[in-house]
Amino acid sequence: DRLVVLAREQDVEELEIRIASAEDALTLFSALGYEVVRRYQKIREEWRLGSETICLDHTPIGDFVEFEGAKAEAVAKRCGFDLATSLRKSYLMLYEDFIAEHPDAPHDMIFRDNP
């Protein structure tokens, strides 16, 4: 197992909205012209350190930690992580790299016990 730091860029704005169901979200995205490329799953644990959020994501390809907030890099360093070796990739990009190394991997990055 490996633990990789994903330090989020601060100039990327995220928008969070509530939806009634996954089907409603798919309908919305389809209406906007998007299509599903790949599915992925993660189980996220979140902690707070002051105003910063530390997220531990458990995925089918390993565990990843993400630091969020204005002082994310300082908190990551304080926790002992080397930012020079951190990844700045999306889960889609990480899974594409994984598939390149494991050609027999499933199309979607989902846990084996899910359909």
C-alpha positions as CSV (number, residue, x, y, z in Angstrom):
1,D,0.0,0.0,0.0
2,R,1.1,3.5,-0.6
3,L,0.1,6.9,0.7
4,V,0.3,9.7,-1.8
5,V,-0.2,13.4,-1.1
6,L,-2.6,15.3,-3.4
7,A,-2.1,18.9,-2.7
8,R,-4.9,20.9,-4.2
9,E,-4.2,24.0,-6.2
10,Q,-5.9,27.0,-4.5
11,D,-7.0,28.7,-7.8
12,V,-9.4,25.9,-8.7
13,E,-12.9,26.7,-7.6
14,E,-15.2,23.9,-6.6
15,L,-18.9,24.2,-6.6
16,E,-21.0,21.9,-4.4
17,I,-24.7,21.5,-5.0
18,R,-27.3,19.0,-3.6
19,I,-29.0,16.7,-6.0
20,A,-31.9,14.3,-5.3
21,S,-30.3,11.2,-6.8
22,A,-27.4,10.0,-9.0
23,E,-29.9,9.5,-11.8
24,D,-30.8,13.2,-11.6
25,A,-27.1,14.2,-11.8
26,L,-26.6,11.9,-14.8
27,T,-29.6,13.5,-16.5
28,L,-28.3,17.0,-15.9
29,F,-24.8,16.2,-17.1
30,S,-26.2,14.5,-20.3
31,A,-28.3,17.5,-21.0
32,L,-25.2,19.7,-20.8
33,G,-23.4,17.4,-23.3
34,Y,-21.3,15.4,-21.0
35,E,-20.9,11.6,-21.1
36,V,-19.5,9.1,-18.7
37,V,-15.9,8.3,-19.4
38,R,-15.0,6.2,-16.4
39,R,-16.5,5.6,-12.9
40,Y,-14.5,5.6,-9.7
41,Q,-15.2,5.0,-6.1
42,K,-13.6,6.2,-2.9
43,I,-14.3,6.1,0.8
44,R,-13.3,9.4,2.4
45,E,-12.4,10.2,5.9
46,E,-12.1,13.9,6.8
47,W,-10.3,15.7,9.6
48,R,-10.0,19.3,10.5
49,L,-6.8,21.1,11.7
50,G,-7.8,24.6,12.4
51,S,-9.4,25.9,9.1
52,E,-7.7,23.2,7.0
53,T,-9.2,20.0,5.9
54,I,-7.2,16.7,5.7
55,C,-9.0,14.0,3.6
56,L,-7.9,10.4,3.5
57,D,-9.3,8.7,0.5
58,H,-9.4,4.9,0.3
59,T,-9.6,3.7,-3.3
60,P,-9.3,0.4,-5.2
61,I,-5.8,1.4,-6.2
62,G,-4.5,2.7,-2.9
63,D,-4.9,5.3,-0.2
64,F,-4.4,9.0,-0.9
65,V,-4.3,12.1,1.3
66,E,-5.5,15.5,0.2
67,F,-5.0,18.7,2.1
68,E,-7.4,21.5,1.5
69,G,-7.4,25.1,2.6
70,A,-5.3,28.3,2.3
71,K,-2.5,26.7,4.4
72,A,-2.7,23.2,2.9
73,E,0.9,23.0,1.9
74,A,2.1,24.1,5.3
75,V,-0.1,21.6,7.0
76,A,1.1,18.8,4.7
77,K,4.7,19.7,5.6
78,R,3.8,19.8,9.3
79,C,2.4,16.3,8.9
80,G,5.7,15.1,7.4
81,F,4.8,15.0,3.7
82,D,7.3,16.0,1.1
83,L,5.5,18.2,-1.5
84,A,8.2,17.6,-4.0
85,T,7.0,14.0,-4.3
86,S,3.3,14.8,-4.2
87,L,1.0,14.1,-7.1
88,R,-1.1,16.7,-8.7
89,K,-3.4,14.5,-10.7
90,S,-7.0,13.7,-10.8
91,Y,-8.3,10.2,-9.9
92,L,-9.0,9.7,-13.6
93,M,-5.4,10.4,-14.5
94,L,-4.1,8.2,-11.6
95,Y,-6.3,5.3,-12.9
96,E,-5.1,5.8,-16.5
97,D,-1.5,5.4,-15.1
98,F,-2.6,2.3,-13.2
99,I,-4.2,0.8,-16.3
100,A,-1.0,1.4,-18.2
101,E,0.8,-0.7,-15.6
102,H,-2.0,-3.2,-15.2
103,P,-3.6,-3.8,-18.6
104,D,-6.0,-6.4,-17.2
105,A,-7.5,-3.9,-14.7
106,P,-11.3,-3.3,-15.0
107,H,-12.5,-0.3,-17.0
108,D,-13.8,1.5,-13.9
109,M,-12.0,2.1,-10.7
110,I,-14.6,0.5,-8.4
111,F,-14.3,-1.8,-5.5
112,R,-14.5,-5.5,-6.5
113,D,-17.6,-6.2,-4.4
114,N,-19.7,-3.6,-6.3
115,P,-21.6,-4.4,-9.6
